[in-house]
Each structure stands twice: as structure tokens, then as C-alpha cells.
Amino acid sequence: MNYLWLFTVAGGAALLGVALGFGMIKQDGPRAVAAIAGAFVVAIGALGLGLYVASAPTAPCVHPTEMGRRTALRRLRRRKRICPKSEANRRERAVH
């Protein structure tokens, strides 16, 4: 279903672009061709940037299960060097 919306929106944008380009060429031909060529250069650059962002690695996330929470707590202890039996840790557990 998402692809249907993609093609519908992209097709509508393409039709509007063709109509706009046709009107621009009818009014002032050489100037319109330069503007349309510039628009294509920007669109190709945006496509390249979009593909780069889509292929970039994402940030790691902690699994939302109980094991993930325990693992995150262990990492937090290592980072902050919290003693497992400290008073602050007991208070933190009581809150959660």
C-alpha cells in the first residue's frame, strides 16, 4: 500500500512538473530550458543524497526486552562505575 501512495504522489508531481515546464517553454523558451536543466541537476543531487542517507548505518539500539534492560543497566554501571550495592542504585531500582 505504501508503494501505491509513492507512485500516486510521484506521478502527480511529475504531471505538474511537465505542465509547468510546458508553460515556461511557451512563455520564454531558452530561459525556461536553463531553469528546467537546473531543476534536474538539483533533483539528481537530492536523489544521490537520499541514497547515501538510506545506506548509512544507524545507531545501535537496546532491545526492549528485560534482558535488554539488564544489559543496558550493566553498561550504565560500567560507564558510571556504580557499585551494585550502593544506596543510589537501590533508590534507582525502587523508582523503576
PyMOL commands that place a pseudoatom at each C-alpha (Angstrom):
pseudoatom trace, name=CA, resn=MET, resi=1, chain=A, elem=C, hetatm=0, pos=[0.000, 0.000, 0.000]
pseudoatom trace, name=CA, resn=ASN, resi=2, chain=A, elem=C, hetatm=0, pos=[2.899, 2.370, 0.705]
pseudoatom trace, name=CA, resn=TYR, resi=3, chain=A, elem=C, hetatm=0, pos=[4.178, 1.905, -2.855]
pseudoatom trace, name=CA, resn=LEU, resi=4, chain=A, elem=C, hetatm=0, pos=[0.769, 2.834, -4.222]
pseudoatom trace, name=CA, resn=TRP, resi=5, chain=A, elem=C, hetatm=0, pos=[0.933, 6.175, -2.393]
pseudoatom trace, name=CA, resn=LEU, resi=6, chain=A, elem=C, hetatm=0, pos=[4.521, 6.682, -3.549]
pseudoatom trace, name=CA, resn=PHE, resi=7, chain=A, elem=C, hetatm=0, pos=[3.618, 6.214, -7.206]
pseudoatom trace, name=CA, resn=THR, resi=8, chain=A, elem=C, hetatm=0, pos=[0.468, 8.307, -6.873]
pseudoatom trace, name=CA, resn=VAL, resi=9, chain=A, elem=C, hetatm=0, pos=[2.286, 11.257, -5.320]
pseudoatom trace, name=CA, resn=ALA, resi=10, chain=A, elem=C, hetatm=0, pos=[5.306, 10.931, -7.615]
pseudoatom trace, name=CA, resn=GLY, resi=11, chain=A, elem=C, hetatm=0, pos=[3.063, 10.670, -10.687]
pseudoatom trace, name=CA, resn=GLY, resi=12, chain=A, elem=C, hetatm=0, pos=[1.086, 13.736, -9.654]
pseudoatom trace, name=CA, resn=ALA, resi=13, chain=A, elem=C, hetatm=0, pos=[4.275, 15.697, -9.063]
pseudoatom trace, name=CA, resn=ALA, resi=14, chain=A, elem=C, hetatm=0, pos=[5.616, 14.597, -12.461]
pseudoatom trace, name=CA, resn=LEU, resi=15, chain=A, elem=C, hetatm=0, pos=[2.412, 15.702, -14.216]
pseudoatom trace, name=CA, resn=LEU, resi=16, chain=A, elem=C, hetatm=0, pos=[2.512, 19.086, -12.501]
pseudoatom trace, name=CA, resn=GLY, resi=17, chain=A, elem=C, hetatm=0, pos=[6.187, 19.444, -13.403]
pseudoatom trace, name=CA, resn=VAL, resi=18, chain=A, elem=C, hetatm=0, pos=[5.526, 18.641, -17.055]
pseudoatom trace, name=CA, resn=ALA, resi=19, chain=A, elem=C, hetatm=0, pos=[2.661, 21.146, -17.164]
pseudoatom trace, name=CA, resn=LEU, resi=20, chain=A, elem=C, hetatm=0, pos=[4.795, 23.815, -15.524]
pseudoatom trace, name=CA, resn=GLY, resi=21, chain=A, elem=C, hetatm=0, pos=[7.701, 23.111, -17.877]
pseudoatom trace, name=CA, resn=PHE, resi=22, chain=A, elem=C, hetatm=0, pos=[5.419, 23.270, -20.926]
pseudoatom trace, name=CA, resn=GLY, resi=23, chain=A, elem=C, hetatm=0, pos=[4.034, 26.629, -19.793]
pseudoatom trace, name=CA, resn=MET, resi=24, chain=A, elem=C, hetatm=0, pos=[7.526, 28.006, -19.120]
pseudoatom trace, name=CA, resn=ILE, resi=25, chain=A, elem=C, hetatm=0, pos=[8.791, 26.935, -22.539]
pseudoatom trace, name=CA, resn=LYS, resi=26, chain=A, elem=C, hetatm=0, pos=[5.779, 28.532, -24.246]
pseudoatom trace, name=CA, resn=GLN, resi=27, chain=A, elem=C, hetatm=0, pos=[6.466, 31.850, -22.471]
pseudoatom trace, name=CA, resn=ASP, resi=28, chain=A, elem=C, hetatm=0, pos=[10.269, 32.139, -22.725]
pseudoatom trace, name=CA, resn=GLY, resi=29, chain=A, elem=C, hetatm=0, pos=[11.979, 29.163, -24.366]
pseudoatom trace, name=CA, resn=PRO, resi=30, chain=A, elem=C, hetatm=0, pos=[15.761, 29.492, -23.767]
pseudoatom trace, name=CA, resn=ARG, resi=31, chain=A, elem=C, hetatm=0, pos=[15.406, 30.782, -20.216]
pseudoatom trace, name=CA, resn=ALA, resi=32, chain=A, elem=C, hetatm=0, pos=[12.956, 28.004, -19.339]
pseudoatom trace, name=CA, resn=VAL, resi=33, chain=A, elem=C, hetatm=0, pos=[15.279, 25.281, -20.671]
pseudoatom trace, name=CA, resn=ALA, resi=34, chain=A, elem=C, hetatm=0, pos=[18.072, 26.547, -18.416]
pseudoatom trace, name=CA, resn=ALA, resi=35, chain=A, elem=C, hetatm=0, pos=[15.710, 26.573, -15.409]
pseudoatom trace, name=CA, resn=ILE, resi=36, chain=A, elem=C, hetatm=0, pos=[14.479, 23.046, -16.139]
pseudoatom trace, name=CA, resn=ALA, resi=37, chain=A, elem=C, hetatm=0, pos=[18.062, 21.790, -16.551]
pseudoatom trace, name=CA, resn=GLY, resi=38, chain=A, elem=C, hetatm=0, pos=[18.950, 23.345, -13.181]
pseudoatom trace, name=CA, resn=ALA, resi=39, chain=A, elem=C, hetatm=0, pos=[15.946, 21.639, -11.603]
pseudoatom trace, name=CA, resn=PHE, resi=40, chain=A, elem=C, hetatm=0, pos=[17.139, 18.274, -12.952]
pseudoatom trace, name=CA, resn=VAL, resi=41, chain=A, elem=C, hetatm=0, pos=[20.621, 18.851, -11.513]
pseudoatom trace, name=CA, resn=VAL, resi=42, chain=A, elem=C, hetatm=0, pos=[19.128, 19.615, -8.092]
pseudoatom trace, name=CA, resn=ALA, resi=43, chain=A, elem=C, hetatm=0, pos=[16.830, 16.562, -8.307]
pseudoatom trace, name=CA, resn=ILE, resi=44, chain=A, elem=C, hetatm=0, pos=[19.743, 14.250, -9.176]
pseudoatom trace, name=CA, resn=GLY, resi=45, chain=A, elem=C, hetatm=0, pos=[21.760, 15.692, -6.276]
pseudoatom trace, name=CA, resn=ALA, resi=46, chain=A, elem=C, hetatm=0, pos=[18.830, 15.142, -3.896]
pseudoatom trace, name=CA, resn=LEU, resi=47, chain=A, elem=C, hetatm=0, pos=[18.446, 11.564, -5.122]
pseudoatom trace, name=CA, resn=GLY, resi=48, chain=A, elem=C, hetatm=0, pos=[22.148, 10.899, -4.517]
pseudoatom trace, name=CA, resn=LEU, resi=49, chain=A, elem=C, hetatm=0, pos=[21.982, 12.403, -1.030]
pseudoatom trace, name=CA, resn=GLY, resi=50, chain=A, elem=C, hetatm=0, pos=[18.857, 10.359, -0.245]
pseudoatom trace, name=CA, resn=LEU, resi=51, chain=A, elem=C, hetatm=0, pos=[20.542, 7.128, -1.329]
pseudoatom trace, name=CA, resn=TYR, resi=52, chain=A, elem=C, hetatm=0, pos=[23.602, 7.961, 0.761]
pseudoatom trace, name=CA, resn=VAL, resi=53, chain=A, elem=C, hetatm=0, pos=[21.499, 8.632, 3.870]
pseudoatom trace, name=CA, resn=ALA, resi=54, chain=A, elem=C, hetatm=0, pos=[19.444, 5.468, 3.306]
pseudoatom trace, name=CA, resn=SER, resi=55, chain=A, elem=C, hetatm=0, pos=[22.584, 3.317, 3.100]
pseudoatom trace, name=CA, resn=ALA, resi=56, chain=A, elem=C, hetatm=0, pos=[24.313, 4.877, 6.128]
pseudoatom trace, name=CA, resn=PRO, resi=57, chain=A, elem=C, hetatm=0, pos=[24.455, 2.726, 9.264]
pseudoatom trace, name=CA, resn=THR, resi=58, chain=A, elem=C, hetatm=0, pos=[22.005, 3.500, 12.022]
pseudoatom trace, name=CA, resn=ALA, resi=59, chain=A, elem=C, hetatm=0, pos=[22.729, 3.993, 15.699]
pseudoatom trace, name=CA, resn=PRO, resi=60, chain=A, elem=C, hetatm=0, pos=[22.629, 0.829, 17.801]
pseudoatom trace, name=CA, resn=CYS, resi=61, chain=A, elem=C, hetatm=0, pos=[19.549, 0.393, 19.939]
pseudoatom trace, name=CA, resn=VAL, resi=62, chain=A, elem=C, hetatm=0, pos=[18.943, -1.625, 23.076]
pseudoatom trace, name=CA, resn=HIS, resi=63, chain=A, elem=C, hetatm=0, pos=[16.441, -4.443, 22.723]
pseudoatom trace, name=CA, resn=PRO, resi=64, chain=A, elem=C, hetatm=0, pos=[13.276, -3.596, 24.665]
pseudoatom trace, name=CA, resn=THR, resi=65, chain=A, elem=C, hetatm=0, pos=[13.087, -6.929, 26.470]
pseudoatom trace, name=CA, resn=GLU, resi=66, chain=A, elem=C, hetatm=0, pos=[14.026, -7.454, 30.095]
pseudoatom trace, name=CA, resn=MET, resi=67, chain=A, elem=C, hetatm=0, pos=[17.397, -8.817, 29.004]
pseudoatom trace, name=CA, resn=GLY, resi=68, chain=A, elem=C, hetatm=0, pos=[17.991, -5.648, 27.048]
pseudoatom trace, name=CA, resn=ARG, resi=69, chain=A, elem=C, hetatm=0, pos=[17.219, -3.571, 30.134]
pseudoatom trace, name=CA, resn=ARG, resi=70, chain=A, elem=C, hetatm=0, pos=[19.622, -5.641, 32.225]
pseudoatom trace, name=CA, resn=THR, resi=71, chain=A, elem=C, hetatm=0, pos=[22.324, -5.266, 29.595]
pseudoatom trace, name=CA, resn=ALA, resi=72, chain=A, elem=C, hetatm=0, pos=[21.775, -1.515, 29.460]
pseudoatom trace, name=CA, resn=LEU, resi=73, chain=A, elem=C, hetatm=0, pos=[21.984, -1.330, 33.266]
pseudoatom trace, name=CA, resn=ARG, resi=74, chain=A, elem=C, hetatm=0, pos=[25.280, -3.234, 33.210]
pseudoatom trace, name=CA, resn=ARG, resi=75, chain=A, elem=C, hetatm=0, pos=[26.673, -0.833, 30.631]
pseudoatom trace, name=CA, resn=LEU, resi=76, chain=A, elem=C, hetatm=0, pos=[25.498, 2.114, 32.712]
pseudoatom trace, name=CA, resn=ARG, resi=77, chain=A, elem=C, hetatm=0, pos=[27.226, 0.694, 35.766]
pseudoatom trace, name=CA, resn=ARG, resi=78, chain=A, elem=C, hetatm=0, pos=[30.457, 0.261, 33.844]
pseudoatom trace, name=CA, resn=ARG, resi=79, chain=A, elem=C, hetatm=0, pos=[30.256, 3.779, 32.473]
pseudoatom trace, name=CA, resn=LYS, resi=80, chain=A, elem=C, hetatm=0, pos=[29.433, 5.461, 35.764]
pseudoatom trace, name=CA, resn=ARG, resi=81, chain=A, elem=C, hetatm=0, pos=[31.354, 2.948, 37.872]
pseudoatom trace, name=CA, resn=ILE, resi=82, chain=A, elem=C, hetatm=0, pos=[28.367, 2.496, 40.179]
pseudoatom trace, name=CA, resn=CYS, resi=83, chain=A, elem=C, hetatm=0, pos=[28.752, -0.144, 42.826]
pseudoatom trace, name=CA, resn=PRO, resi=84, chain=A, elem=C, hetatm=0, pos=[25.819, -2.615, 42.525]
pseudoatom trace, name=CA, resn=LYS, resi=85, chain=A, elem=C, hetatm=0, pos=[25.031, -2.370, 46.261]
pseudoatom trace, name=CA, resn=SER, resi=86, chain=A, elem=C, hetatm=0, pos=[25.271, 1.394, 46.571]
pseudoatom trace, name=CA, resn=GLU, resi=87, chain=A, elem=C, hetatm=0, pos=[22.490, 3.490, 48.077]
pseudoatom trace, name=CA, resn=ALA, resi=88, chain=A, elem=C, hetatm=0, pos=[21.960, 5.441, 44.829]
pseudoatom trace, name=CA, resn=ASN, resi=89, chain=A, elem=C, hetatm=0, pos=[21.499, 2.228, 42.910]
pseudoatom trace, name=CA, resn=ARG, resi=90, chain=A, elem=C, hetatm=0, pos=[18.901, 0.934, 45.392]
pseudoatom trace, name=CA, resn=ARG, resi=91, chain=A, elem=C, hetatm=0, pos=[16.960, 4.186, 45.077]
pseudoatom trace, name=CA, resn=GLU, resi=92, chain=A, elem=C, hetatm=0, pos=[17.149, 3.972, 41.284]
pseudoatom trace, name=CA, resn=ARG, resi=93, chain=A, elem=C, hetatm=0, pos=[15.751, 0.439, 41.306]
pseudoatom trace, name=CA, resn=ALA, resi=94, chain=A, elem=C, hetatm=0, pos=[12.944, 1.448, 43.670]
pseudoatom trace, name=CA, resn=VAL, resi=95, chain=A, elem=C, hetatm=0, pos=[11.855, 4.172, 41.240]
pseudoatom trace, name=CA, resn=HIS, resi=96, chain=A, elem=C, hetatm=0, pos=[11.784, 1.844, 38.222]
for i in range(1, 96): cmd.bond("trace and resi %d" % i, "trace and resi %d" % (i + 1))
show_as sticks, trace
zoom trace
